[in-house]
Amino acid sequence: MLTYKLKIRKDINIILGKRYILGFIILAFLLVLSHFVIQLAVNDEKSDSRVINIAGRQRMLSQRISKDTLALYIAEDEASKNKYLDDLIYSVELFEKSSIALKNGDKELGLPGENSQDITRLFSNIECNYQNILTASHNIINMSKKGTYTSKSIYSQIQLITKNEKVFLKGMDDIVFQYDAESKSKSNTLNRIGFAVIITIFSVLLMELIFIFKPAEKEINKAFQEIEESHSNILKLFETAPTPMLLIDKNTLDVIQINKLTEELIGINYKDLKLNNILKDNDIIIEKIQNSEKLINEEAILHMPLGLNIIALISSTQIVFNHKEAILLGLSDITKIKKAEAILKRHATIDEMTGLLNKRSGILLLENEFTEAQNGNYDLSIAFIDIDDLKIINDTYGHNEGDWYIKSISTAILSNLPSEDCAFRYGGDEIILVLRDFDDTKTQSMLKEIENDLFLIKKEHNKPYKISISFGIAYNKKTNPQDIEDFVKYADEDMYKNKKKKKIL
């Protein structure tokens, strides 16, 4: 009978082991897939941002060409004419290069060129206006270089540019809006895929709980029921249990015996173990064990010798061993699962570039804090931070430098932000700080410290540009916002006021 039971247990252990391996293979695959989806979303967001940025710049260049041609027409001296001619040549070259890149793609500018049918149609609608502006601009440049133009001839070309500019600007507005709409659509699709992956991962974890840990728990409970005072039966239980197990002296909390799985887990002889040391910082669990309370899947961190820490689910029951009261502990190592959960949580909540909370997590936190503040639990304020001249740095020094700029400012913010408060990335160059019980003096002092750190960072890295931020502050008691959208709007408006003041100064 005993041999038959041992055979059944062995078969069950093999089945559970196979399930365990299969579960972790699936989990690893889903984690890699999750990382791939997140990376794809980040890359798409960067690409779409560059496309929208250059499309917007194209609109600005058409206005700049119109301005330069008029300035060239009314210029009275040769130096002014040469200046405006140089500006016009540069604008036309960039105007033509950007148009080609938007339509056909450009690796240097980071543009994919894989436009949708709607985008292609919109470009087609304004192609004639674009060509007229380009042709007229080249005519003015050629006449100016040769010195063969008359006021009448150059003015007719200016009229042609002006005539086509309005339609072109409206068309470029439509293109920018379409790019933005398509970017949001792709982002929503990737978010749905990411959410599906997260649901699948949690489903796998649940299946592991149902088909691995629950059966293992049942096996342990069956084994507990069969335990008698016999020393040999206890040893047999240790040999057949599907999980690591320890036998503890209830009075001294010394480890009396461990099974082979426990020895493999910790890699040390049981005589060197003591429950007080293993469960240090877990006084509640030790108290339950000493009071003969049965533990069922209590989560705890086990501090093993040689600096090994294990996160485990602990189950226990009281038995008699060698005529002494003892505690039988069963362990389920969930360290890998916890690490997987931590990785998943970080990907879901943290902005990878800056280390700040991402927008979705930040908005959820702000909504919770706003509700608490509205209930009178504490005062709440937010600081809306805009990174100064990010576009200029991206255009002048490249996006890698722009990324460094964003990271440096995020580092300065995190260094000065109290641990009980938070910051999240609201947009490409926008960050929001959520602050509890900050009056104006305390808020201004913290922001001043951030600016001081930015000055030191610029000095340390010898950057040729100024590292700075503009910020606006909103207090829930002063502004009395109806919801977080109003709250953010007040801070945003205050930021723009301060930015304008800086430009005047």
PyMOL commands that set and color helices and strands:
alter all, ss='L'
color gray80, all
select helices_A, chain A and resi 2-74+78-104+117-125+127-146+151-226+231-240+260-266+270-272+275-278+283-290+305-307+335-349+359-374+390-397+399-416+440-461+476-479+484-504
alter helices_A, ss='H'
color red, helices_A
select strands_A, chain A and resi 245-249+255-258+298-303+309-321+324-333+380-387+422-427+430-436+469-475
alter strands_A, ss='S'
color yellow, strands_A
deselect
rebuild
show_as cartoon
